[in-house]
Amino acid sequence: MLSKLNKIQIESISEFFADLAKILFGSAVVGFFVPGFAGNVSIPTFVVGSLLSAGLFISSVIILKEGE
């Protein structure tokens, strides 16, 4: 699939996944450590948010490397 995309498109997709990882990290993980600011975040939400954030970031790096 990546072979049909040009370099700018691959970089855009990679940046999109990185941005999703940042948003998820900010909402789930940071909210866990600052409970009064964004409400209470449960431990399962913290764990799932951390795992998904890491997975999206790793996907972003893989997409960017495969596109080179």
N, C-alpha and C positions, 0 to 999 in steps of 0.2 A: 504494500500500500504506500509506503513512504517513497518508493522509487518514482511514483507518478507525481509527486509534489516537488515544487522548487524549494530552494534554500530559504526564502523568505516565509513561505507557508509552513515549513517545518519549524522554523524558529518561532513563528506565531503560535503554533500548537504547543510547543514546549513551554513558551511563556504563559500560555493559558493554564496548563497543568500546574506550573509553579505558582501562579496567582491563586488557583483553587486551593493549593496546599497551604498558602499563607493565610487565606481567609478561614479555612477550616482550623488551622492552628490557632489563629487569633480568637475564634469564637468558642472552641471547645477546650483547648489546653490552657490558654491564658485565663479564661473564665473560671477554670477550676482553682487557680491560685488566688484569684481576686473575687471571692464569692459575692461580696456586697455590691460590686459594680454592675455585674450582669446577671445577678441571680445565682442560685445554687446550681452547680453542675455536678451531676453524680459521677461516681467512679467509673461505671460502665461507659458513660458518655465521654469521659476523659480518655479511657483506654481506646475506644473505637475511634475517637477523633485523632488521637496520636498516631494510631496505625494507618488510618486513611490518609492523614497528612504526610506521613513518611512514604507511603505507597505512591501518592501523587507526585511527590518530589522526585522519587526514584524513577518513576515513569517519565517525568520531564527530562531528566538527565539521559535516560536511555534513548528517548526519541531524538534528542539533540545529537547524541553520539552516532546513532544510526543514520542520521541525515547527512553526515559529513562525507 
